């Protein structure tokens, strides 16, 4: 029997029920026992957004790109769109190195599909991203109510192009899944990886066009930052969700292809590396 070219979709599909149950348990377990429960998934990004918006728009007097007359709410909407994407990546990357280590009891259980663990992390991060997306839409509605007609002028209304967002995020989800498999396998053998990734993620936040548009940088620096995949995802997210423009066709095609290849390579590498997990743990 010939093996399929892509193995990871079949592996995830076979374990889809377990994947769903573990993802649901992870989300519920995070907020179980707290007074606000699921509300924390809304409050946390709102608090971060409030602090960042106050510091950059009020203290540093930053404005968004060529919108020189833009107020704090315009800045907040664009900033939050970038934060949603970055937080999705950060949650996956930060948890990746410790996934297998924190579930060492499952390694000795041959029947347990360890490859599901990174997929659960990605599903949980996606849930939080979608929750934050609801907040973003609320901000856009508020902005339209406060300044009538401003949404059409500044591209801050709720646009039909928002429907393109699943395709825009497909490369992000694929690459985060690939990163989860890679980091979780390496984390078993390199115990310092978690500390390194934590520092790397903090630095990357300021190099991913979260607090500024790519167009605001000097032309000589723009190609360099475009080497960061997060910049492309953030710019395309703002394009469809905030500015009401269609996504780049080349981004969708190349991003989707690279995401699939990255997932397949990482999945196969994870499957080979897992043979040595029990010996190390």
HUNORCOR-V109346 format. One record per pair of residues at least 12 apart in sequence whose C-alpha atoms are under 10 Angstrom apart, sorted by the first residue. I is the first residue (numbers start at 0). GAP is how many residues later the second one is. D is the distance in Angstrom with one decimal. If there is no record, write none. Layout:
I|GAP|D, I|GAP|D
This chain:
4|259|8.8, 5|254|8.3, 5|255|8.5, 5|257|9.0, 5|258|6.2, 5|259|9.3, 5|261|9.6, 5|262|9.7, 6|256|9.4, 6|257|6.8, 6|258|9.7, 6|260|7.9, 6|261|8.0, 7|107|9.1, 7|252|9.3, 7|255|7.2, 7|256|6.0, 7|257|9.3, 7|258|9.3, 7|259|6.2, 7|260|8.1, 8|251|9.6, 8|254|9.2, 8|255|8.7, 8|258|9.9, 10|102|8.9, 10|104|8.4, 10|105|8.7, 10|256|9.6, 11|101|9.5, 11|103|8.3, 11|104|7.2, 11|107|8.2, 14|97|10.0, 14|98|7.9, 14|100|9.6, 14|101|7.5, 15|100|9.0, 17|94|10.0, 17|95|9.3, 17|98|8.1, 17|102|9.5, 18|94|9.9, 18|96|10.0, 18|97|6.3, 18|98|8.2, 18|99|10.0, 18|100|7.3, 18|101|6.2, 18|102|10.0, 18|104|8.7, 19|96|9.9, 19|99|9.8, 19|100|7.9, 19|103|8.6, 20|99|9.2, 21|94|8.8, 21|95|8.5, 21|97|9.7, 21|98|6.5, 21|99|9.4, 21|101|9.6, 21|102|9.5, 22|93|9.7, 22|94|9.1, 22|96|8.5, 22|97|5.1, 22|98|7.4, 22|99|8.9, 22|100|6.3, 22|101|6.0, 22|102|9.7, 22|104|9.3, 23|96|8.8, 23|99|9.0, 23|100|8.0, 23|103|9.8, 24|95|9.7, 24|99|9.6, 25|94|7.9, 25|95|8.4, 25|97|9.5, 25|98|7.0, 26|14|9.8, 26|93|9.8, 26|94|9.8, 26|96|9.3, 26|97|6.3, 26|98|9.3, 26|100|8.2, 26|101|9.0, 37|90|10.0, 37|93|9.8, 38|92|9.8, 40|86|9.2, 40|87|6.4, 40|88|9.2, 40|90|6.9, 40|91|7.7, 41|86|8.4, 41|89|6.7, 41|90|6.5, 41|91|9.8, 41|92|8.9, 41|93|7.3, 42|89|9.5, 42|92|9.7, 43|88|9.4, 44|35|8.4, 44|38|8.5, 44|39|8.4, 44|42|9.2, 44|83|9.3, 44|84|9.7, 44|86|9.4, 44|87|6.8, 44|90|8.6, 45|34|9.0, 45|86|8.5, 45|89|8.0, 45|90|9.7, 47|32|9.2, 47|35|9.1, 48|27|6.9, 48|28|9.1, 48|30|7.7, 48|31|6.5, 48|34|8.3, 49|22|9.8, 49|26|8.0, 49|30|9.8, 51|23|9.9, 51|24|8.3, 51|27|8.3, 51|28|9.4, 51|159|8.6, 52|19|6.7, 52|20|8.3, 52|21|9.8, 52|22|7.0, 52|23|5.7, 52|24|9.4, 52|26|7.7, 52|27|9.1, 52|158|9.2, 53|18|7.8, 53|21|9.9, 53|22|9.0, 55|16|9.0, 55|19|8.8, 55|20|9.6, 55|23|9.9, 55|155|8.1, 55|156|10.0, 56|13|9.7, 56|14|7.9, 56|15|5.9, 56|16|9.3, 56|17|9.9, 56|18|7.1, 56|19|8.6, 57|13|9.6, 57|14|7.7, 61|13|8.2, 61|149|9.4, 61|150|8.9, 62|12|6.6, 62|149|8.7, 63|12|9.3, 63|13|10.0, 63|14|7.7, 63|15|8.9, 63|147|8.8, 63|148|6.7, 63|149|7.1, 63|152|8.4, 64|147|7.2, 64|148|6.1, 64|149|8.6, 64|150|7.0, 64|151|5.6, 64|152|9.4, 65|147|9.6, 65|149|8.9, 65|150|8.1, 66|87|8.0, 69|84|8.8, 72|66|7.7, 72|67|8.7, 72|69|8.8, 72|70|6.7, 72|73|9.8, 73|65|9.1, 73|66|8.7, 73|69|7.6, 73|76|9.9, 73|77|9.8, 73|80|8.6, 73|81|9.9, 73|82|7.7, 73|168|9.9, 74|136|8.8, 74|137|9.1, 75|60|9.1, 75|63|8.3, 75|64|9.8, 75|135|9.4, 76|58|9.7, 76|59|6.6, 76|60|8.9, 76|61|9.7, 76|62|6.6, 76|63|7.0, 76|66|8.9, 76|79|8.0, 76|161|9.2, 76|164|9.9, 76|165|7.7, 77|58|9.1, 77|78|9.0, 77|132|8.3, 77|133|8.2, 77|134|8.4, 77|135|8.5, 77|156|9.7, 77|157|9.8, 77|159|9.7, 77|160|6.8, 77|163|9.5, 77|164|7.2, 77|165|9.4, 78|57|9.9, 78|130|9.0, 78|131|6.0, 78|132|5.6, 78|133|7.5, 78|134|9.1, 78|155|9.9, 78|159|9.4, 79|52|8.5, 79|53|8.9, 79|55|9.0, 79|56|6.8, 79|59|9.4, 79|130|8.1, 79|131|8.9, 79|158|9.6, 80|51|8.9, 80|52|7.9, 80|54|10.0, 80|55|7.0, 80|56|9.9, 80|129|8.1, 80|130|9.9, 80|153|7.2, 80|154|9.1, 80|156|6.9, 80|157|6.2, 80|158|9.9, 80|160|7.9, 80|161|7.9, 81|123|9.8, 81|126|8.4, 81|127|7.3, 81|128|4.7, 81|129|7.5, 81|130|9.0, 81|131|9.5, 81|148|9.2, 81|149|8.8, 81|151|8.7, 81|152|5.3, 81|153|7.9, 81|154|9.9, 81|155|7.7, 81|156|7.5, 82|46|9.3, 82|49|9.1, 82|122|8.9, 82|125|9.8, 82|126|9.6, 82|127|6.2, 82|128|8.5, 82|151|8.5, 83|41|10.0, 83|42|9.7, 83|44|8.6, 83|45|5.7, 83|46|8.5, 83|47|9.4, 83|48|6.4, 83|49|7.2, 83|52|9.0, 83|126|9.3, 83|150|8.7, 83|153|9.5, 84|41|9.7, 84|44|7.3, 84|47|9.8, 84|48|9.8, 84|84|8.5, 84|87|8.2, 84|88|10.0, 84|123|9.9, 84|125|8.8, 84|145|7.7, 84|146|9.5, 84|148|7.4, 84|149|6.2, 84|150|10.0, 84|152|8.1, 85|43|9.5, 85|86|9.9, 85|115|9.3, 85|118|9.1, 85|119|7.2, 85|122|7.9, 85|123|9.7, 85|124|7.6, 85|144|7.2, 85|145|9.3, 85|147|9.2, 85|148|7.9, 86|38|8.0, 86|39|9.8, 86|41|8.8, 86|42|7.6, 86|45|9.9, 86|114|9.9, 86|118|9.2, 87|33|10.0, 87|34|8.1, 87|35|9.9, 87|36|9.2, 87|37|5.4, 87|38|6.6, 87|39|9.2, 87|40|7.6, 87|41|6.1, 87|42|9.7, 87|84|8.7, 87|85|8.7, 87|88|8.4, 88|33|8.8, 88|36|8.0, 88|37|9.5, 88|40|9.9, 88|83|7.8, 88|84|8.5, 88|86|9.0, 88|87|6.3, 88|88|9.7, 88|90|9.3, 88|91|10.0, 88|112|8.8, 88|141|8.3, 89|35|9.0, 89|86|9.3, 89|107|9.4, 89|108|8.8, 89|110|9.9, 89|111|6.4, 89|112|8.7, 89|114|9.5, 89|115|8.9, 90|30|7.9, 90|31|8.2, 90|33|8.9, 90|34|6.2, 90|35|9.6, 90|37|9.6, 90|85|9.5, 90|110|9.6, 91|26|8.0, 91|27|9.5, 91|28|9.7, 91|29|6.2, 91|30|6.0, 91|31|9.5, 91|32|8.9, 91|33|6.7, 91|34|9.6, 91|81|9.8, 91|84|6.4, 91|85|7.9, 91|87|7.8, 91|88|6.4, 91|91|9.5, 92|25|9.9, 92|28|9.5, 92|29|9.6, 92|83|7.5, 92|84|9.6, 92|86|7.0, 92|87|6.7, 92|89|9.9, 92|90|7.5, 92|91|9.3, 92|101|8.9, 92|104|7.0, 92|105|8.2, 92|107|9.7, 92|108|7.7, 93|86|9.3, 93|89|9.2, 93|99|9.8, 93|100|6.9, 93|101|8.9, 93|102|9.7, 93|103|6.5, 93|104|6.1, 93|105|9.7, 93|106|9.7, 93|107|7.7, 94|23|8.7, 94|26|7.6, 94|27|9.9, 94|85|8.1, 94|88|8.7, 94|89|8.3, 94|99|8.0, 94|102|9.4, 94|103|9.5, 95|21|9.2, 95|22|6.9, 95|25|8.1, 95|26|9.8, 95|80|9.6, 95|81|9.6, 95|83|7.6, 95|84|5.0, 95|85|7.5, 95|86|8.0, 95|87|5.1, 95|88|4.8, 95|89|8.5, 95|90|9.1, 95|91|7.6, 95|97|9.5, 95|98|7.9, 95|101|9.1, 96|21|10.0, 96|82|9.8, 96|83|8.0, 96|84|9.2, 96|85|8.5, 96|86|4.9, 96|87|4.5, 96|88|7.4, 96|89|6.8, 96|90|4.2, 96|91|7.4, 96|92|9.7, 96|93|8.5, 96|94|8.0, 96|95|8.9, 96|96|6.3, 96|97|5.3, 96|98|9.1, 96|99|9.8, 96|100|8.2, 96|101|10.0, 97|85|8.3, 97|86|6.3, 97|87|9.2, 97|88|9.5, 97|89|6.1, 97|90|7.7, 97|93|8.6, 97|95|8.8, 97|96|6.9, 98|15|9.5, 98|18|6.9, 98|19|7.3, 98|22|8.8, 98|81|8.6, 98|82|9.4, 98|84|8.6, 98|85|5.6, 98|86|8.6, 98|88|8.0, 98|89|8.8, 99|14|7.9, 99|15|9.7, 99|17|7.9, 99|18|9.1, 99|81|10.0, 99|83|9.7, 99|84|6.0, 99|85|7.4, 99|86|9.6, 99|87|7.6, 99|88|6.7, 99|174|9.6, 99|177|8.5, 99|181|9.4, 100|83|8.3, 100|84|9.5, 100|86|7.5, 100|87|6.3, 100|88|9.8, 100|90|9.2, 100|176|9.3, 100|180|7.7, 101|86|10.0, 102|14|9.0, 103|84|9.6, 103|173|8.7, 103|174|8.4, 103|177|6.9, 104|173|9.7, 104|176|9.4, 105|172|9.8, 106|167|8.4, 106|168|9.6, 106|169|10.0, 106|170|6.9, 106|171|6.2, 106|174|8.4, 107|169|8.9, 107|170|6.5, 107|171|10.0, 107|173|9.5, 108|169|9.9, 112|158|10.0, 113|67|9.6, 113|70|9.9, 113|156|9.2, 113|157|8.9, 113|160|8.3, 114|65|9.4, 114|66|7.1, 114|69|9.4, 114|70|9.8, 114|152|7.7, 114|155|7.5, 114|156|7.8, 114|159|9.2, 115|65|9.2, 116|63|8.6, 116|64|8.6, 116|67|8.8, 117|58|8.9, 117|59|6.5, 117|60|8.6, 117|61|8.6, 117|62|5.0, 117|63|5.9, 117|64|9.2, 117|65|9.1, 117|66|7.4, 118|54|9.8, 118|55|10.0, 118|57|9.1, 118|58|6.2, 118|59|9.2, 118|61|7.6, 118|62|8.3, 119|57|9.3, 119|60|9.8, 120|55|9.4, 120|56|8.5, 120|59|7.9, 121|51|7.2, 121|52|9.2, 121|54|6.9, 121|55|6.2, 121|56|9.9, 121|57|9.9, 121|58|7.8, 122|50|8.9, 122|54|9.3, 124|48|9.5, 124|51|9.8, 125|43|9.9, 125|47|8.0, 132|108|9.4, 135|22|9.8, 135|105|9.0, 135|106|9.2, 136|19|9.7, 136|20|8.7, 136|21|6.9, 136|25|9.9, 136|104|8.6, 136|105|9.2, 137|20|9.4, 138|17|9.3, 138|18|9.6, 138|19|9.9, 139|15|9.7, 139|16|6.0, 139|17|5.8, 139|18|6.6, 139|19|10.0, 139|101|9.7, 139|102|8.2, 140|15|8.6, 140|16|6.9, 140|17|7.3, 141|15|9.6, 142|13|7.6, 142|14|8.0, 143|12|7.5, 143|13|6.5, 143|14|9.1, 150|91|9.5, 150|92|9.3, 151|91|9.4, 151|92|9.5, 152|90|10.0, 153|88|9.0, 153|89|7.5, 153|90|9.8, 154|84|9.4, 154|86|9.3, 154|87|6.2, 154|88|4.5, 154|89|6.2, 154|90|8.9, 155|82|9.9, 155|85|8.4, 155|86|5.3, 155|87|6.1, 155|88|7.8, 156|84|8.7, 156|85|7.0, 156|86|8.0, 156|87|7.8, 157|82|9.7, 157|83|7.3, 157|84|7.4, 157|85|9.0, 157|86|7.8, 158|81|7.6, 158|82|6.8, 158|83|7.5, 158|84|7.9, 158|85|5.2, 158|86|8.5, 159|80|8.4, 159|81|8.6, 159|84|7.2, 159|85|9.2, 159|86|9.5, 160|78|8.6, 160|79|5.1, 160|80|6.6, 160|81|9.0, 160|82|8.8, 160|83|5.6, 160|84|6.4, 160|85|6.2, 160|86|8.3, 161|75|8.7, 161|76|9.6, 161|77|9.1, 161|78|5.3, 161|79|4.8, 161|80|8.2, 161|81|9.6, 161|82|7.4, 161|83|9.0, 161|84|9.0, 161|85|9.9, 162|77|8.1, 162|78|8.5, 162|83|9.9, 163|72|9.9, 163|73|9.1, 163|76|6.7, 163|77|8.5, 163|81|9.8, 163|82|7.7, 163|83|7.4, 164|71|8.7, 164|72|6.8, 164|73|9.7, 164|74|9.6, 164|75|6.7, 164|76|7.2, 164|81|9.9, 164|82|8.7, 165|71|9.8, 166|80|9.0, 166|84|9.9, 166|85|6.9, 166|86|9.8, 166|88|9.6, 166|89|8.4, 167|64|9.7, 167|65|7.0, 167|66|9.4, 167|68|6.7, 167|69|6.7, 167|71|9.9, 167|72|8.5, 167|79|7.3, 167|80|9.0, 167|81|9.9, 167|83|8.2, 167|84|6.5, 167|87|8.6, 167|88|8.9, 168|64|7.1, 168|65|9.4, 168|67|9.0, 168|68|7.8, 168|83|9.2, 168|86|9.4, 168|87|9.3, 169|63|9.6, 169|82|8.4, 169|85|8.0, 169|86|6.5, 169|89|7.8, 169|90|9.5, 170|58|9.4, 170|62|8.1, 170|80|8.9, 170|81|7.8, 170|82|9.4, 170|83|8.8, 170|84|5.1, 170|85|5.1, 170|86|8.1, 170|87|7.4, 170|88|5.1, 170|89|8.0, 170|91|9.8, 171|57|8.5, 171|58|7.9, 171|60|9.8, 171|61|6.9, 171|62|9.7, 171|83|8.3, 171|84|8.9, 171|87|7.5, 172|83|9.8, 172|86|8.0, 172|90|9.8, 173|81|9.2, 173|82|7.9, 173|83|9.7, 173|84|8.6, 173|85|4.9, 173|86|6.4, 173|87|9.0, 173|88|7.5, 173|89|6.2, 173|90|9.7, 174|54|9.5, 174|80|9.2, 174|81|9.4, 174|83|8.1, 174|84|5.1, 174|85|8.0, 174|86|9.1, 174|87|6.4, 174|88|6.6, 174|91|9.5, 175|83|8.8, 175|86|9.4, 175|87|8.6, 176|82|8.9, 176|83|9.9, 176|85|8.8, 176|86|6.5, 176|87|10.0, 176|89|8.6, 176|90|9.0, 177|81|7.8, 177|82|8.7, 177|83|9.0, 177|84|5.7, 177|85|4.4, 177|86|7.6, 177|87|7.9, 177|88|5.3, 177|89|7.0, 177|92|9.6, 178|83|8.3, 178|84|8.0, 178|87|7.4, 178|88|9.7, 179|83|9.4, 179|86|8.5, 179|87|9.5, 179|90|9.7, 180|82|8.2, 180|83|10.0, 180|84|9.6, 180|85|5.8, 180|86|6.2, 180|87|9.2, 180|88|8.1, 180|89|5.9, 180|90|9.1, 181|80|9.8, 181|81|9.3, 181|83|9.2, 181|84|5.6, 181|85|7.8, 181|86|9.8, 181|87|7.4, 181|88|6.5, 181|91|9.6, 182|14|9.1, 182|83|9.4, 182|87|9.2, 183|86|8.2, 183|90|9.9, 184|81|9.4, 184|82|9.9, 184|84|8.3, 184|85|5.8, 184|86|8.9, 184|87|9.4, 184|88|6.4, 184|89|7.1, 184|91|9.7, 184|92|8.2, 185|84|8.8, 185|87|8.3, 187|85|9.3, 187|86|9.2, 187|88|9.1, 187|89|6.8, 187|90|9.7, 187|92|7.2, 187|93|7.6, 188|84|9.5, 188|87|9.1, 188|88|8.2, 188|91|7.1, 188|92|9.1, 203|24|9.0, 203|26|9.1, 204|25|9.4, 206|18|7.0, 206|19|9.9, 206|21|8.0, 206|23|9.1, 206|24|8.1, 207|17|7.3, 207|18|8.8, 207|19|10.0, 207|20|6.9, 207|21|8.4, 207|22|5.9, 207|23|4.9, 207|24|8.7, 207|25|9.5, 207|26|7.8, 207|27|9.5, 208|16|8.3, 208|17|9.6, 208|19|9.6, 208|21|8.3, 208|22|5.8, 208|23|9.1, 208|25|7.3, 208|26|7.9, 209|20|9.3, 209|21|8.0, 209|24|7.4, 209|25|9.1, 212|18|9.3, 212|21|9.3, 212|22|7.6, 212|25|9.4, 213|12|8.5, 213|17|7.9, 213|18|9.4, 213|20|9.7, 213|21|7.6, 214|20|9.9, 228|26|9.1, 231|16|10.0, 231|19|8.0, 231|23|9.4, 232|18|8.7, 232|22|9.1, 234|12|9.4, 235|12|7.4, 235|15|8.4, 235|16|9.6
